[in-house]
C-alpha cells in the first residue's frame, strides 16, 4: 500500500456500530369541557446496525424528528406535564430568567444605597418577587421592598428578547430615582483590559475579576465598571464548551444586568467595551441575525486590534465561518473560536492533524473544542479517552488559582462541584460584596464540563470503541467518584443500567427536576424524558414542556430543541426563527423541510443553508443528498465534497455500488484507501473493495487490504478478513477472527452465522452454531416463504428512514420486514444473523408494503449488513400500549380529582372562569393552558357556534 493508514498520532483502534435512537412521545389532549380526550402521537425509530458507508449516506438524507403539530382545538400536553411541582419557585424557565436578571439589578442598587451605611446591606434585606402577569403577552411585574419599607412595583412587557437590557434598564432608573443615587463619571479602563480578555484563560479572567470586583464594591455606580463586568462575563461565557451540558443562561443574565446598569448610569449610552459586550449578549442569546450586522458596523469603527480580534471571534462564533480568521492578528480568544467552528464544520481527522501540527501538546480548551465536533475511534483514543483526567486537572488548577491555595487532593474537592451560579451581590465574607465572577460560578462551570467529559468517555468506550467491559468500568468509576454531584443524574442516564440502577437513576433525575429545574437544559431534559418513555414506559418523569413554556426565551432561538412538543412548526414561525438565527443548521433544516417537503432539492438546501454550504461540510452533504435520485449530478457534487473531506469517498463508493456502477465504486473505494486518514473508517469499509480486487486479478492486493483491516482490529475489519479467509477455504483462520470479534465486542451473531453457513463442513460448527443462534432466536430459526404470510403483520421490522438510497421500491418508509434471507425476524440481532448466513452481498426480504406482502432484494455494501433504519415493531406496540395505559390512568385520576374540587368550588357560586382558573392552579396546570382555553372560548362566542358549556 502506498500510504501508511495508521496515523502517527494514534494507536490502532476498534469500533462498534452505532445505533440511532429517536424519541417516542405520547401526548394527551383535554377538551374545553374538561372531559379527557386522548390523542396519541408516536414518532419512533430505532437504528439498525448496518454498513458504515450506507449509514453515512443515509445521514445525508435523514431528517429532524418531526415535532407534532399542536391541535388548534385542544391544548396538547403529556400527562406528567399536567402537574407542576409545588417546590418550584418559578412557573417556568422564562420567569426564572426574568427574575434572576431583575433581582441582580435590584441587589446591586440596594448595595449602592445601603452598603456603606452603618446598617450595611444583606441579601435578606431585599424582598424581591417576580410575577408572570400574562405569559402570552410576556408581561411581568417585580415587587420589591428594602429593609421592611413599603413595597414598590415595576410592571413591564418584554421587549426585543428576554435578556435585552431594555427590559431592566427602566427598573434600574426607577431605583436610582427612588434612592436618590447619582452616577459617578465613567472611570478609565486599564489599557490592558481587552488584551487580558483576549487571552481567554482563567488566569487572565481571575486577575481582572479581582480588580473589577474590588472597584465595583467601592463604587457600584460607575458605568464603565459595569461594562467591564459584562465583558468579563461574555468571555467567561465563550469558554463554555461542554456539549449537551452547556448552559450559559446564568452568564447571560449577569451580562444583561450589568449592561442595564451601565446604560441607566450613563444616559442610555455604552462605551466601546459595553458595545462589544452588548453584541456578545445578542449573539449568545442565539440572535445572530441581529448581532452579525452589528459586528460588521463595529469593525468599521476605530477599535483597538484586540477589540477587533474579539469582534472577529464573535463573528466566527455566530456564523460558523472559520475562514474570516486572521491568524497574524488573532487573540487566543479568536484562535479558540476559529478552532471551535473549524472542528464543528470539518472532518475530525483534518481538524486533529491541523491542530496537533499547530499546537503540539493540546491544552484543556482544545480538548473541549475537539470533543465538540465529529468523533472517530482513531481520534477518540486521544480526546475522549483523556478528557476526564484533563478536566479534573483543570478544576484543581482553577480552585488553587481562585482560592490562592496549593491543594492536590482533587477527590476531596468534589463537593465544590455542587455549587450553583450566583448573582453579583454575594454574602460570602471572604469575597468582595459585588463579585463579578464568583467561585460558585467557576465551580458550576467545571461541574458541567466534568459531567460532559464523563459522558463523552463512556459513550466512546461503549458505542465507538465498542468494548463493554471498559465502558462498564468507566461508568462504575464515574458513579463512585461523582455520584453525589447534583447534576450526575444527567450523566448516569447515559449509562447502560440494570433495572434496579435505572430505577434509582430515574428517582434521582426526578428529584433534580423538582428541586432545581433551572440546572437542566432542554436538550438534556427532552433526551432523558424520551429515553424513559422508550425504555421504561411504566415510569414517569416531569415532562419538559412544563418548565420550557415558552419553549425558548422570548425573542431568541436559544437552545432550540425540536423535541419540545410546544414548539410551533409552521413556515411563518420557522421563517422568523431563521431570521433571528440564520446560521443554526437545525433551524435551516426544519425550515426547508417544512417549506418544501421531506425531500428538498440541492437548490432548496442551498437556499436554506445560505453561506454555510461554502465551508460547512455537513451543509454540503445535504446539498449532495438533494440529488440522490440523479446519479450523475450526485456523483459530480459528491466528488467536490470528497475533495474537502476524503472520509466521504466511502459514501460515494457505496452509492455507486447501490446504483450498479461497480467500476466507479472501485475507483472511489481506492481513493478512500489512498486519502482517508481515518484507519478505522477504511477498515470498516474495506470488504467490498477486498472482494472486487480478488475478483479482478488483484488477489495479493486484496489480502494486503484485508490484513490491514484486521490489524486495525475493528469489528468490521476483522469480519472483512474473515470473509476472505472463508473464500479461500481457510476456515480455521476465519473462525479465529470471528472468535476475536465475539471476545472483544461481546457479539456472537457473526460467529453463529459463520458456523451455520459452514455446518455441512464441520459437525462441531453445526452444534455450536445452533447453540449460539438460540441466544438470538430463543424459539429457533424459522424458515418461511412468501406464501406463509396472509395477514397484516404485528411483528417485524418497521422501516423508518426515507429510503431514497434503496433500489427496491418495496423497501420504503413504514414498510415492515418480516423475513430476511428466508428466516422470520423480529429484532435487530435476528436480522443481522439472517443476513450474514449467506456469503452473497445480495440480501432478500419479505416485506409488507402497506397493502400486500412482497419479496425484495437489496445489495449490501460491506459485510452483509442491512443498510436501512428500522424499529422492532413488537417493542413499539408494547411501548405504545404501556404509555396509553399509563396516560389513561393518569388522566382518569386527574379528572376524578378535578371533579371533586369542582364540586367544592361550585358551592362558592364562583363565575365559571374563576372556577376553571382555580382548578388549574390547584392542580399546577400551566397558566398558558388556561389562557388558551379562554381564547378558544372567546373565539367560539364570537363565532356564535358550539353548544353551551356544561358546568363542571
MOHUMO-V79353 format. One record per pair of residues at least 4 apart in sequence whose ideal C-beta (glycine too) atoms are under 8 Angstrom apart, sorted by the first residue. I is the first residue (numbers start at 1). J is the second residue. Records with the same first field share a line. If there is no record, write none. Layout:
I=J, J
This chain:
1=5, 673, 704, 705, 708
2=674
3=674
5=673, 676, 677, 679, 682, 708, 712
6=10, 12, 679, 712
7=349, 353, 378, 677, 679
9=352, 353, 356, 382
10=378, 379, 381, 382, 679
11=381
12=679, 711, 712, 713
13=377, 378, 380, 381, 465, 679, 680, 712, 713, 714
14=377, 465, 466, 467, 680, 712, 713, 714, 715, 717, 744, 745
15=377, 464, 465, 466, 680, 684, 714, 715, 716
16=462, 463, 464, 465, 466, 715, 745, 747
17=49, 50, 52, 55, 466, 715, 716, 865
18=47, 49, 55, 463, 464
19=46, 47, 48, 49, 463
20=45, 46, 47, 869
21=45, 46, 47, 531, 534
22=43, 44, 45, 46, 65, 800
23=43, 44, 65, 526, 527, 530, 531, 533, 534, 563
24=42, 43, 44, 530, 533, 534, 876, 879, 880, 883
25=41, 42, 43, 68, 78, 530, 533, 563, 565
26=40, 41, 42, 78, 79, 533, 880, 883, 884, 887
27=39, 40, 41, 68, 76, 77, 78, 565
28=36, 38, 39, 40, 76, 77, 78, 79, 887, 890, 891
29=37, 38, 39, 71, 74, 75, 76, 77
30=34, 35, 36, 37, 74, 75, 891
31=35, 37, 73, 74
32=74, 933, 936, 937, 949
33=949, 950
34=895, 898, 919, 952
35=895
36=888, 891, 892, 894, 895
37=74
38=884, 887, 888, 891
39=71, 74, 76
40=880, 883, 884, 887
41=68
42=876, 880
43=65, 66, 68
44=534, 800, 871, 876, 879
45=800, 801, 869, 870, 871
46=800, 828, 869, 870, 871, 872, 875
47=869
48=797, 828, 831, 832, 866, 868, 869, 870
49=828, 832, 865, 866
50=54, 55, 865, 866, 867, 868, 869
51=55, 654, 684, 685, 716, 860, 861, 862, 863, 865, 867
52=56, 650, 681, 684, 685, 716, 862
53=57, 650, 651, 653, 654, 685, 861, 862
54=58, 654, 658, 805, 860, 861, 865, 867, 868
55=59, 867
56=60, 648, 650, 651, 654
57=61, 651, 654, 655, 805
58=62, 801, 805, 867, 868, 869
59=621
60=621, 622, 624, 625, 628, 651
61=625, 628, 801, 802, 804, 805
62=801, 802, 869
63=589, 593, 598, 802
64=562, 586, 589, 590, 593
65=562, 563
66=569
67=562, 563, 564, 565, 567, 569
68=76, 565
69=569, 570
70=75, 76, 565, 566, 568
71=75, 76
73=936
75=929, 932, 933
76=565
77=81, 82, 543, 545, 546, 565, 566, 926, 929
78=82, 543, 545, 565, 887
79=540, 543, 886, 887, 890, 891, 894
80=540, 541, 542, 543, 546, 890
81=542, 543, 544, 545, 546, 926
82=890, 894, 923, 924, 925
83=542, 546, 923, 924, 925
84=88, 91, 546, 924, 925, 926
85=513, 514, 542, 924
86=924
87=514, 515
88=514, 517, 547
89=96
90=95, 96, 99, 130, 518
91=95, 132, 135, 549, 926, 927
92=96, 132, 135, 546, 547, 548, 549, 550, 926
93=97, 517, 518, 547, 548, 549, 553
94=98, 135, 138, 162, 549, 550, 553, 554
95=99, 130, 132, 140
96=100, 518
97=101, 162, 163, 249, 253, 553
98=102, 130, 140, 158, 162, 167
99=103, 128, 130
100=104, 250, 253, 423
101=105, 163, 167, 168, 253, 256, 257, 260
102=106, 128, 130, 142, 154, 168, 171, 257
103=107, 126, 128, 130, 423
104=108, 253, 254, 257, 423, 424, 425
105=109, 168, 171, 172, 175, 257, 260, 261
106=110, 126, 128, 142, 144, 171, 175
107=111, 123, 126, 128, 423, 424, 425
108=112, 220, 257, 261, 424, 425, 434
109=113, 172, 175, 176, 179, 181, 220, 261
110=114, 115, 121, 125, 126, 146, 175, 425
111=115, 121, 220, 425, 433, 434
112=179, 181, 220, 221
113=117, 121, 146, 179, 181
114=119, 120, 121, 125, 146, 147
115=120, 121, 217, 220, 433
117=121
119=147
121=125, 433
122=427
123=425, 427
125=146, 147
126=144, 145, 146
127=143, 144, 145, 146, 151
128=142, 143, 144
129=142, 143, 144
130=140, 141, 142
131=140, 141, 143
132=139, 140, 927
133=137, 139, 140, 141, 155
134=138, 139, 931
135=139, 549, 550, 927, 928, 931
136=928, 931
137=157
138=157, 158, 554
139=155, 156, 157, 158
140=155, 156, 157, 158
141=153, 154, 155, 156
142=153, 154, 155, 171
143=151, 152, 153
144=151, 152, 153, 154
145=149, 150, 151, 152
152=174, 178
154=170, 171, 174
156=167, 170, 171
158=162, 164, 167, 554, 555
159=164, 166, 167
160=164, 166, 167, 555
161=282, 285, 287, 553, 554, 555, 556
162=167, 285, 553, 554, 555, 556
163=252, 253, 255, 256, 281, 285, 553, 556
164=256, 555
165=169, 256, 259, 260, 263, 278, 281
167=256, 260
168=172, 256, 257, 260
169=173, 260, 263, 264, 268
170=174
171=175, 260
172=176, 260, 261, 263, 264, 265
173=177, 264
174=178
175=179, 181
176=181, 183, 264, 265
181=221
182=221
183=221, 222, 223, 265, 266
184=219, 221, 222, 265
185=222
186=222, 223, 224, 266, 271
187=215, 219, 222, 224, 225
188=224
189=193, 224, 228, 271, 273
190=211
191=195
192=196
193=197, 208, 228, 231, 273
194=198, 231, 273, 304, 306, 307, 310
195=199, 306, 331
196=204, 205, 207, 208
197=204, 205, 208, 231, 232, 235, 306, 310, 333
198=306, 309, 310, 331, 332, 333, 334
199=203, 204, 331, 332, 333
200=204, 235, 238, 239, 331, 332, 333, 335, 336, 365
201=205, 332, 365
202=206, 397, 398, 401, 402, 442
203=207, 401
204=208
205=209, 232, 235, 236, 437
206=210, 401, 402, 437
207=211
208=212, 228, 232
209=213, 232, 435, 436, 437
210=214
211=215
212=216, 225, 228, 229, 232, 436
213=217, 431, 432, 434, 435, 436, 437
214=218, 432
215=219, 222, 225
216=220, 222, 225, 226, 229, 424, 432, 434, 436
217=432, 433, 434
219=225
220=225, 434
221=265
222=226, 265
223=227, 261, 262, 263, 265, 266, 271, 274
224=228, 262, 271, 273
225=229
226=230, 258, 259, 261, 262, 265, 274
227=231, 258, 259, 262, 270, 271, 273, 274, 277
228=232, 273
229=233, 254, 258, 424, 436
230=234, 254, 255, 258, 259, 262, 273, 274, 277, 278, 281
231=235, 273, 274, 276, 277, 280
232=236, 436, 437
233=237, 251, 254, 255, 258, 277, 436, 437
234=238, 251, 255, 276, 277, 280, 281, 284
235=239, 333
236=240, 251, 437, 441, 445
237=248, 251, 252, 255, 280, 284
238=280, 284, 313, 317, 333, 336, 337
239=336, 365, 445
240=246, 247, 248, 251, 445, 448, 449
241=246, 340, 365, 368, 369, 371, 372, 449
242=246, 368, 448, 449, 451, 452, 453
243=371, 372, 452, 455, 456
244=452, 455, 521, 523, 524, 527
245=448, 449, 451, 452, 455, 487, 490, 521, 524
246=448, 452, 521
247=448, 519, 521
248=252, 284
249=253, 518, 558
250=254, 421, 441, 444
251=255, 421, 441
252=256, 281, 284, 285
253=257
254=258, 423, 424, 436
255=259, 277, 280, 281
256=260, 281
257=261, 423, 424
258=262, 277, 424, 436
259=263, 270, 274, 277, 278, 281
260=264
261=265
262=266, 270, 274
263=268, 269, 270, 274
264=268
266=270, 271
270=274, 275, 277, 278
271=275
272=276, 301, 303, 307
273=277
274=278
275=279, 298
276=280, 298, 303, 307, 310, 311, 314
277=281
278=282, 294
279=283, 291, 294, 295, 298, 311, 314
280=284, 314
281=285
282=287, 288, 290, 291, 294
283=287, 288, 291, 292, 295, 314, 317, 318
285=553, 555, 556, 558
286=552, 556, 557, 558, 559, 560, 580, 581, 584
287=291, 555, 556, 557, 580, 581
288=292, 318, 319, 580, 581, 582, 583, 584
289=578, 579, 580, 581, 582
290=294, 580
291=295, 314, 318
292=296, 315, 318, 319
293=297
294=298
295=299, 311, 314, 315, 318
296=300
297=301
298=303, 311
299=303, 308, 311, 312
303=307, 308, 311
304=308
305=309, 329
306=310, 331
307=311
308=312, 329
309=313, 326, 329, 330, 331, 333, 334
310=314, 331, 333, 334
311=315
312=316, 324, 325, 326, 330, 334
313=317, 331, 333, 334, 336, 337, 338
314=318, 337
315=319, 321, 324
316=320, 321, 322, 324, 325, 334, 337, 338, 340, 341
317=337, 340, 341
318=583
319=324, 583, 611
320=341, 344, 345, 583, 612, 615, 616
321=341, 611, 615
322=338, 341, 342, 345, 615
323=615
325=330, 334, 338
326=330, 334
327=335
330=334, 335, 338
331=335
332=336
333=337
334=338
335=339
336=340, 365, 369
337=341
338=342
339=343, 351, 355, 366, 369
340=344, 369, 372
341=345
342=346, 351, 354
343=348, 351, 369, 370, 372, 373, 374
344=372, 373
345=612, 615, 616, 617, 618, 619
346=350, 351, 373, 617, 644, 645
347=351, 374, 617, 645, 646, 647
348=352, 370, 373, 374, 375, 376, 379, 678
349=353, 376, 378, 379, 647, 676, 677, 678
350=354, 645, 677
351=355, 370, 373
352=356, 370, 379, 382, 383
353=357, 677
354=358
355=359, 362, 366, 369, 370
356=360, 362
359=363, 366
362=366, 367, 370
363=367
364=368, 390, 391, 393, 394
365=369
366=370
367=371, 383, 386, 387, 390
368=372, 387, 449
369=373
370=379, 383
371=383, 384, 387, 452, 453, 456
375=379, 380, 384, 460, 464
376=380, 464, 678, 680, 681
377=381, 464, 465, 680, 714
378=678, 679, 680
379=383
380=384, 385, 460, 464, 465
381=385, 465
382=386
383=387
384=456, 457, 459, 460, 464
385=457, 460, 461
386=390
387=391, 453, 456, 457
388=392, 450, 453, 454, 457
389=393
390=394, 453
391=395, 446, 449, 450, 453
392=396, 410, 450
393=397, 410
394=398, 446, 449
395=399, 410, 413, 417, 446, 450
396=400, 407, 408, 410, 413
397=401
398=402, 442, 446
399=403, 405, 407, 413, 416
400=404, 405, 406, 407
402=439, 442
403=439
407=412, 413
409=413
410=414
411=481
413=417
414=481, 482, 484, 485
415=484
416=443
417=443, 444, 446, 447, 450, 482, 485
418=447, 484, 485, 486
419=439, 440, 443, 444, 447
420=440, 444, 516, 519
421=438, 440, 441, 444
422=426, 435, 438, 440, 441
424=434, 435, 436
425=433, 434
426=431, 433, 435, 438, 440
428=435, 438, 439
431=435, 438, 439
437=441, 442
438=442
439=443
440=444
441=445
442=446
443=447
444=448
445=449
446=450
447=451, 485, 486, 487
448=452, 487
449=453
450=454, 482, 485
451=455, 482, 485, 487, 488, 490, 491
452=456
453=457
454=458, 474, 478, 482, 491
455=459, 491, 494
456=460
457=461, 474
458=462, 471, 474, 475, 478, 494, 495
459=463, 464, 494
460=464, 465
461=465, 467, 470, 471, 474
462=466, 468, 471, 474, 496
465=470, 471
466=715, 744, 745
467=471, 744, 745
468=472, 745, 746
469=473
470=474
471=475, 496
472=476, 496
473=477
474=478
475=479, 495, 496
476=480
477=481
478=482, 483, 488, 491, 492, 495
479=483, 488, 492, 495
482=488, 491
483=488, 492
484=488
485=491
486=512, 516, 519
487=491, 512, 519, 520
488=492, 508
489=493, 505, 508, 509, 511, 512
490=494, 509, 512, 520, 524, 528
491=495
492=497, 505, 508, 509
493=505, 509, 527, 528, 531
495=501
497=501, 502, 505
498=502
499=503
500=504
501=505
502=506, 535, 536
503=507, 539
504=508
505=509
506=510, 532, 536, 539, 541
507=511
508=512
509=513, 528, 541
510=514, 541, 542
511=515
512=516, 519, 520
513=517, 520, 525, 541, 542, 547
514=542
516=520
517=542, 547
520=524, 525, 547
521=525, 559
522=526, 544, 548, 551, 559, 561, 563, 564
523=527, 559, 561
524=528
525=529, 544, 547, 548
526=530, 544, 561, 563, 564
527=531, 563
528=532, 541
529=533, 541, 542, 543, 544
530=534, 563
531=535
532=536, 539, 540, 541
533=537, 879, 883
534=879
537=879, 882, 883, 886
538=882, 886
540=886, 890
542=546, 547
544=548, 563, 564
545=549, 551, 564, 565, 566
546=926
548=552, 561, 564, 566
549=566, 926, 928
550=554, 566
551=561, 564, 566, 567
552=556, 557, 558, 559, 560
553=558
555=580
556=580
557=577, 580, 581, 584, 587
560=577, 581, 584, 586, 587
561=567
562=567, 586, 590
568=573
569=573, 574, 590, 594
570=574, 594
571=575, 591, 594, 595
572=576
573=577
574=578, 587, 590, 591, 594, 595
575=579, 591
576=580
577=581, 587, 590, 591
578=582, 587, 588, 591
581=587
582=587, 588, 610
583=610, 611, 612
584=588
585=589, 609, 612, 616, 618, 619
586=590
587=591
588=592, 608, 609, 610, 612, 619
589=593, 608, 622
590=594
591=595, 608
592=596, 600, 604, 605, 607, 608
593=597, 598, 600
595=604
596=600, 601, 604
598=802
599=626, 802, 804
600=604, 605, 608, 626
601=605, 626, 627
602=606, 623, 624, 626, 627, 633, 637
603=607, 626
604=608, 626
605=609, 613, 619, 622, 623, 625, 626
606=610, 613, 623
609=613, 616, 619, 622, 623
611=615
612=616, 619
613=619, 620, 623
616=620
617=621, 641, 644, 645, 648
618=622
619=623
620=624, 640, 641, 644
621=625, 641, 648
622=626
623=637
624=628, 634, 637, 638, 641
625=804
627=633, 634, 637
628=634, 655, 804, 805
629=634, 804
630=634
631=635, 655, 659, 661
632=636
633=637
634=638, 655
635=639, 652, 655, 656, 664
636=640
637=641
638=642, 648, 651, 652, 655
639=643, 652
640=644
641=645, 648, 652
642=646, 648, 649, 652, 668, 671
644=648
646=671, 672, 675, 676, 677
647=676, 678, 681
648=652
649=653, 668, 669, 671, 672, 675, 676
650=654, 668, 669, 672, 676, 681, 682, 685
651=655
652=656, 668
653=657, 664, 665, 666, 667, 668, 669, 672, 685, 688, 689, 861
654=658, 665, 685, 688, 861, 862
655=659, 805
656=661, 662, 664, 665, 668
657=661, 662, 665, 688, 859, 861
658=805, 806, 807, 859, 861, 867
659=807
661=665
662=666, 692
663=667
664=668
665=669, 688, 692
666=670, 689, 692, 696
667=671
668=672
669=673, 685, 688, 689, 692
670=674, 689
671=675
672=676, 681, 682, 685, 689
673=682, 686, 689, 705
676=681, 682
678=682
679=683, 708, 712
680=684, 712, 714, 717
681=685
682=686, 708, 709, 712
683=708, 709, 710, 712, 714, 716, 717, 720
684=709, 714, 715, 716, 717, 862
685=689, 716, 861, 862
686=690, 705, 706, 708, 709, 716, 717, 720, 862
687=691, 709, 716, 719, 720, 723, 861, 862, 863
688=692, 841, 861, 862
689=693, 705
690=694, 702, 705, 706, 709, 720, 721, 723, 724
691=695, 702, 723, 724, 841
692=696
693=698, 699, 701, 702, 705
694=698, 699, 702, 724, 727
698=702
699=703
700=704
701=705
702=706, 724
703=707, 724
704=708
705=709
706=710, 720, 721, 724
707=711, 721
708=712, 717
709=714, 716, 717, 718, 720, 721
710=717, 718, 720, 721, 737
711=717
712=717
713=717, 718, 740, 744
714=718
715=719, 741, 744, 745, 747
716=720, 862, 863, 865
717=721
718=722, 737, 738, 740, 741
719=723, 737, 738, 741, 750, 863
720=724, 862, 863
721=725, 737
722=726, 733, 734, 737, 738, 741, 750, 754
723=727, 734, 839, 863
724=728
725=730, 731, 733, 734, 737
726=730, 731, 734, 754, 758, 839
727=839
730=734
731=735, 758, 761, 762
732=736
733=737
734=738, 754
735=739, 751, 754
736=740
737=741
738=742, 750, 751, 754
739=743, 751
740=744
741=745, 747, 750, 751
742=746, 747, 748, 750, 751
748=752, 772, 775, 776
749=753, 772, 776, 829, 832, 833, 836
750=754, 836
751=755, 772
752=756, 769, 772, 773, 775, 776, 833
753=757, 833, 836, 837
754=758, 765, 769, 836
755=759, 762, 765, 766, 768, 769, 772
756=765, 766, 769, 770, 773, 837
757=837, 838, 839
758=762, 765
759=765, 766, 769
760=766
761=765
762=766
763=767
764=768
765=769
766=770
767=771
768=772
769=773
770=774
771=775
772=776
773=777, 781, 833
774=778, 780
776=829, 830, 833
777=781, 782, 830, 833
781=823, 834
782=823, 824
783=822, 823
784=788, 789, 818, 819, 822, 823, 824, 846
785=822, 846
786=846, 853, 854, 855
789=793, 818, 846, 848, 853
792=848
793=816, 818, 848, 873
794=873, 874, 877
795=818, 826, 873, 874
796=816, 817, 818, 825, 826, 848, 873, 874
797=816, 817, 818, 825, 826, 827, 828, 831, 870, 871, 872, 873
798=814, 815, 816, 870, 871, 873, 876
799=803, 811, 812, 813, 814, 815, 816, 817, 868, 869, 870
800=813, 814, 869, 870, 871
801=813, 868, 869
802=813
803=811, 812, 813, 868
805=867
806=811, 812, 858, 867, 868
807=858, 859
808=845, 856, 857, 858
810=815, 845, 847, 849, 854, 855, 856
811=815, 817, 845, 847, 856, 858, 868
812=849
814=850
815=847, 848, 849, 850
816=847, 848, 873
817=825, 831, 845, 846, 847, 870
818=824, 825, 846, 847, 848, 853
819=823, 824, 825, 834, 845, 846
820=825, 830, 831, 834, 835, 843, 844, 845, 866
821=834, 835, 837, 838, 843, 844
822=834, 844
823=830, 834, 837
825=830, 831, 834
826=830, 872, 873, 874
827=831, 872, 874, 875
828=832, 872
829=833
830=834
831=835, 866, 870
832=836, 865, 866
833=837
835=843, 860, 864, 865, 866
836=863, 864, 865
838=842, 843, 864
839=864
840=864
841=859, 860, 861, 864
842=857, 858, 859, 860
843=857, 858, 859, 860, 864, 866
844=855, 856, 857
845=855, 856, 857, 858
846=853, 854, 855, 856
847=853, 854, 855, 856
848=852, 853, 854
849=853, 854
858=867
860=864, 865, 866, 867
861=867
871=875, 876
872=876
873=877
874=878
875=879
876=880
877=881
878=882
879=883
880=884
881=885
882=886
883=887
884=888
885=889
886=890
887=891
888=892
889=893
890=894
891=895
892=896
893=897
894=898, 923
895=899
896=900
897=901, 923
898=902, 919, 923, 952
899=903, 952
900=904
901=905, 918, 919, 922, 923
902=906, 915, 919, 952
903=907, 952
904=908
905=910, 915, 918, 919, 952
906=910, 915, 951, 952
910=914, 915, 918
911=915
912=916, 949, 951, 952
913=917, 934
914=918
915=919, 952
916=920, 930, 933, 952
917=921, 930
918=922
919=923, 925, 952
920=925, 926, 927, 929, 930
921=925
925=929, 930
926=930
927=931
928=932
929=933
930=934
931=935
932=936
933=937
934=938
935=939
936=940
937=941, 949
938=942
939=943
940=945, 946
